Every structure is written in C-alpha cells, then in structure tokens.
Amino acid sequence: YWKLIEINGNPVDSSKMMKEAFIILKKENNRVNGNGGCNGFFGTYELKEGNRISFSQMGSTMMACLNMEVESQLLKNLEIVDNYSILNDTLSLNRARMAPLAKFEAVYLR
C-alpha cells in the first residue's frame, strides 16, 4: 500500500491522526480504498496513456475525529488529480503541471 507522506506540499504527521493515512490501488478490478486518517474511503480509478489517472464513485465512512484537515484535503485532491508519477518508492498524484497534490511512500507487506 501507499502511505501518505505529504499533502499540498506539507509533510503529514501520522502521530496526530487516529490512523495512518494510506491508499491501495487494486489492479484486478480498478478499485481504490484507503484511510484518510480517520475514515475509510473507497471507489474506482482509471489509468490512461501518459500516466493519467482519475478517481470516481468515491465514498467514505462518516466518523468525526479531532483532526480531519489532512483527510478532507486528501479526499478533495482525489477528485481533481489527473496524472501521477512514481520515482523510486514515491507516488505523486498531480493536477496538470502543478506541484504534487499528494505524495505517498510505498509500504511493502510481508
């Protein structure tokens, strides 16, 4: 899975959230799921030529937590990203040629 490490240019401090924020992209059925730090989310994604990506049919649980700023920014960004890049173990979700909206670090499960 991909652990959220930066949102809108700001580092993410997982210790200030209820749960670690992450995203999982499942190739077999183009499903996405993850956690924004409080609530779980889910939906679909589509990959196109030229490292283009879009997310759709997104939904999430609706728990209230003390610090939901990172989560709300992540969910908003998933609605507007249109491309991605991967460098080493870092996934960046971007819009046009702007600075990355979100950066994730690969976490390898055993």
Secondary structure, DSSP 8 states (H G I E B T S, - for coil): -EEEEEETTEE--GGGSSS--EEEEEGGGTEEEEE-SSSEEEEEEEEETTTEEEEEEEEE-----S--HHHHHHHHHHHH--EEEEETTEEEEESTTSS-SEEEEE----
